[in-house]
Amino acid sequence: MKPRNAIAASATLHCLTGCAIGEIAGLMIGTAAGLSDAQTMALAVGLAFVFGYALSSLPLVGDGMSLGRALRLVLAADTLSIIVMETVDNAVMAAIPGAMGAGLVNPVFWLGMMIALSAAFLAAFPVNRYLIDRGKGHALHQDVHGAHHAHGSEHHA
């Protein structure tokens, strides 16, 4: 089994990737559709949750877990991490002068996004490590993943 810091870093990066895809997609859609800043932010946060959950569910489903079970596990494992990420990400973006209103073609937006996502990773890592240390969060992913592979290897023997 991987060391807990490696599991926490992997879990945080996985979650961050989904959140970043959702955030950027939401901002692109909201901007293109002419939504207000509040509507665009709500869409971006909603999509961050959707993509965050989806990216965590795919490997479990790919390993043969049912979609329903994978989603239940991911909801339990990732919700707190995504909440922390989204809170920090949005707070940092709002604190960087001009980042929110810069638009998607402006380097200020992308620099702000890199800073905000980095801060979100740093904030969510200890959350994931805490959950793993208590046998929750991505420790559940590891237990299920490890048990599935151990079970699968019996069939190959």
C-alpha beads as a LAMMPS data file, in Angstrom:
LAMMPS data file: protein, C-alpha beads

157 atoms
156 bonds

1 atom types
1 bond types

-500.0 500.0 xlo xhi
-500.0 500.0 ylo yhi
-500.0 500.0 zlo zhi

Masses

1 110.0

Atoms # bond

1 1 1 0.000 0.000 0.000
2 1 1 1.195 3.522 -0.776
3 1 1 2.291 5.843 2.061
4 1 1 -0.545 8.013 3.371
5 1 1 1.004 11.287 2.147
6 1 1 1.249 9.861 -1.367
7 1 1 -2.391 8.729 -1.207
8 1 1 -3.446 12.136 0.117
9 1 1 -1.467 13.957 -2.584
10 1 1 -2.920 11.731 -5.299
11 1 1 -6.450 12.144 -3.941
12 1 1 -6.034 15.913 -3.714
13 1 1 -4.613 16.182 -7.224
14 1 1 -7.405 13.983 -8.629
15 1 1 -10.005 16.122 -6.926
16 1 1 -8.269 19.329 -7.993
17 1 1 -8.207 18.220 -11.631
18 1 1 -11.958 17.636 -11.641
19 1 1 -12.587 20.907 -9.830
20 1 1 -10.374 22.836 -12.252
21 1 1 -12.119 21.342 -15.299
22 1 1 -15.521 22.176 -13.829
23 1 1 -14.496 25.679 -12.769
24 1 1 -13.049 26.580 -16.141
25 1 1 -15.954 25.008 -18.057
26 1 1 -18.425 26.884 -15.876
27 1 1 -16.613 30.168 -16.385
28 1 1 -16.447 29.615 -20.150
29 1 1 -20.146 28.688 -20.377
30 1 1 -21.236 31.508 -18.069
31 1 1 -19.195 34.078 -19.950
32 1 1 -20.366 32.858 -23.367
33 1 1 -24.005 32.796 -22.220
34 1 1 -23.786 36.291 -20.729
35 1 1 -24.659 35.133 -17.209
36 1 1 -24.119 37.406 -14.232
37 1 1 -21.002 36.937 -12.111
38 1 1 -23.056 35.218 -9.390
39 1 1 -24.719 32.868 -11.898
40 1 1 -21.381 32.105 -13.537
41 1 1 -19.763 31.363 -10.165
42 1 1 -22.655 29.095 -9.168
43 1 1 -22.376 27.223 -12.472
44 1 1 -18.610 26.905 -12.089
45 1 1 -18.884 25.559 -8.532
46 1 1 -21.649 23.141 -9.540
47 1 1 -19.592 21.826 -12.440
48 1 1 -16.531 21.562 -10.188
49 1 1 -18.485 19.134 -7.998
50 1 1 -19.779 17.198 -11.013
51 1 1 -16.354 16.821 -12.614
52 1 1 -14.649 16.185 -9.277
53 1 1 -17.039 13.332 -8.506
54 1 1 -16.861 12.011 -12.070
55 1 1 -13.058 11.843 -12.152
56 1 1 -12.996 9.994 -8.849
57 1 1 -15.756 7.584 -9.932
58 1 1 -14.286 6.572 -13.286
59 1 1 -11.395 4.441 -11.946
60 1 1 -13.724 2.641 -9.541
61 1 1 -16.254 1.861 -12.268
62 1 1 -13.369 0.881 -14.532
63 1 1 -12.294 -1.625 -11.878
64 1 1 -15.736 -3.226 -12.047
65 1 1 -17.622 -1.417 -9.273
66 1 1 -21.233 -0.537 -10.007
67 1 1 -21.872 3.120 -10.802
68 1 1 -24.226 3.491 -7.835
69 1 1 -21.705 2.085 -5.357
70 1 1 -18.884 4.164 -6.878
71 1 1 -20.938 7.355 -6.595
72 1 1 -21.872 6.628 -2.969
73 1 1 -18.219 6.037 -2.126
74 1 1 -17.048 9.135 -3.972
75 1 1 -19.733 11.333 -2.388
76 1 1 -18.544 10.175 1.044
77 1 1 -14.860 10.472 0.185
78 1 1 -14.668 13.696 -1.831
79 1 1 -17.366 16.088 -0.644
80 1 1 -15.374 17.694 2.179
81 1 1 -12.281 17.998 -0.012
82 1 1 -14.247 19.660 -2.835
83 1 1 -15.950 22.061 -0.407
84 1 1 -12.556 23.137 0.955
85 1 1 -11.103 23.444 -2.552
86 1 1 -13.974 25.489 -3.905
87 1 1 -14.059 27.793 -0.882
88 1 1 -10.331 28.514 -1.062
89 1 1 -10.237 28.708 -4.861
90 1 1 -13.062 31.234 -5.035
91 1 1 -11.770 33.274 -2.079
92 1 1 -8.313 33.558 -3.635
93 1 1 -9.705 34.448 -7.067
94 1 1 -11.885 37.131 -5.467
95 1 1 -8.893 38.491 -3.512
96 1 1 -6.635 38.877 -6.564
97 1 1 -7.315 42.332 -8.010
98 1 1 -8.896 42.070 -11.447
99 1 1 -8.763 38.255 -11.691
100 1 1 -12.516 37.655 -11.631
101 1 1 -13.311 40.280 -14.231
102 1 1 -10.261 39.659 -16.405
103 1 1 -11.972 37.303 -18.830
104 1 1 -10.704 34.023 -20.199
105 1 1 -8.323 35.549 -22.749
106 1 1 -6.524 37.721 -20.206
107 1 1 -3.313 36.346 -18.610
108 1 1 -4.380 37.894 -15.277
109 1 1 -7.265 35.403 -15.146
110 1 1 -5.014 32.410 -15.797
111 1 1 -2.330 33.564 -13.372
112 1 1 -5.032 34.092 -10.771
113 1 1 -6.463 30.643 -11.508
114 1 1 -3.032 29.014 -11.070
115 1 1 -2.527 30.772 -7.740
116 1 1 -6.067 29.944 -6.595
117 1 1 -5.829 26.270 -7.572
118 1 1 -2.422 25.960 -5.897
119 1 1 -3.866 27.436 -2.710
120 1 1 -6.848 25.071 -2.995
121 1 1 -4.494 22.081 -3.257
122 1 1 -2.560 23.205 -0.181
123 1 1 -5.793 23.663 1.773
124 1 1 -7.353 20.334 0.724
125 1 1 -4.259 18.146 1.192
126 1 1 -4.457 18.133 5.018
127 1 1 -8.205 17.465 4.784
128 1 1 -7.579 14.387 2.637
129 1 1 -4.718 13.265 4.897
130 1 1 -6.950 13.654 7.966
131 1 1 -9.696 11.566 6.339
132 1 1 -7.221 8.891 5.237
133 1 1 -5.716 8.705 8.739
134 1 1 -9.215 7.961 10.053
135 1 1 -9.988 5.303 7.434
136 1 1 -12.312 7.613 5.558
137 1 1 -12.052 9.589 2.343
138 1 1 -9.667 8.099 -0.149
139 1 1 -8.671 5.391 2.304
140 1 1 -12.039 3.919 1.322
141 1 1 -10.986 4.092 -2.339
142 1 1 -7.759 2.260 -1.484
143 1 1 -9.563 -0.416 0.549
144 1 1 -12.076 -1.061 -2.201
145 1 1 -9.462 -0.867 -4.953
146 1 1 -7.091 -3.190 -3.094
147 1 1 -9.840 -5.657 -2.182
148 1 1 -11.104 -5.685 -5.766
149 1 1 -7.644 -6.411 -7.159
150 1 1 -6.972 -9.088 -4.537
151 1 1 -10.291 -10.681 -5.410
152 1 1 -9.569 -10.360 -9.133
153 1 1 -6.145 -11.960 -8.751
154 1 1 -7.773 -15.068 -7.236
155 1 1 -9.616 -15.496 -10.516
156 1 1 -6.420 -15.215 -12.513
157 1 1 -4.521 -17.810 -10.452

Bonds

1 1 1 2
2 1 2 3
3 1 3 4
4 1 4 5
5 1 5 6
6 1 6 7
7 1 7 8
8 1 8 9
9 1 9 10
10 1 10 11
11 1 11 12
12 1 12 13
13 1 13 14
14 1 14 15
15 1 15 16
16 1 16 17
17 1 17 18
18 1 18 19
19 1 19 20
20 1 20 21
21 1 21 22
22 1 22 23
23 1 23 24
24 1 24 25
25 1 25 26
26 1 26 27
27 1 27 28
28 1 28 29
29 1 29 30
30 1 30 31
31 1 31 32
32 1 32 33
33 1 33 34
34 1 34 35
35 1 35 36
36 1 36 37
37 1 37 38
38 1 38 39
39 1 39 40
40 1 40 41
41 1 41 42
42 1 42 43
43 1 43 44
44 1 44 45
45 1 45 46
46 1 46 47
47 1 47 48
48 1 48 49
49 1 49 50
50 1 50 51
51 1 51 52
52 1 52 53
53 1 53 54
54 1 54 55
55 1 55 56
56 1 56 57
57 1 57 58
58 1 58 59
59 1 59 60
60 1 60 61
61 1 61 62
62 1 62 63
63 1 63 64
64 1 64 65
65 1 65 66
66 1 66 67
67 1 67 68
68 1 68 69
69 1 69 70
70 1 70 71
71 1 71 72
72 1 72 73
73 1 73 74
74 1 74 75
75 1 75 76
76 1 76 77
77 1 77 78
78 1 78 79
79 1 79 80
80 1 80 81
81 1 81 82
82 1 82 83
83 1 83 84
84 1 84 85
85 1 85 86
86 1 86 87
87 1 87 88
88 1 88 89
89 1 89 90
90 1 90 91
91 1 91 92
92 1 92 93
93 1 93 94
94 1 94 95
95 1 95 96
96 1 96 97
97 1 97 98
98 1 98 99
99 1 99 100
100 1 100 101
101 1 101 102
102 1 102 103
103 1 103 104
104 1 104 105
105 1 105 106
106 1 106 107
107 1 107 108
108 1 108 109
109 1 109 110
110 1 110 111
111 1 111 112
112 1 112 113
113 1 113 114
114 1 114 115
115 1 115 116
116 1 116 117
117 1 117 118
118 1 118 119
119 1 119 120
120 1 120 121
121 1 121 122
122 1 122 123
123 1 123 124
124 1 124 125
125 1 125 126
126 1 126 127
127 1 127 128
128 1 128 129
129 1 129 130
130 1 130 131
131 1 131 132
132 1 132 133
133 1 133 134
134 1 134 135
135 1 135 136
136 1 136 137
137 1 137 138
138 1 138 139
139 1 139 140
140 1 140 141
141 1 141 142
142 1 142 143
143 1 143 144
144 1 144 145
145 1 145 146
146 1 146 147
147 1 147 148
148 1 148 149
149 1 149 150
150 1 150 151
151 1 151 152
152 1 152 153
153 1 153 154
154 1 154 155
155 1 155 156
156 1 156 157
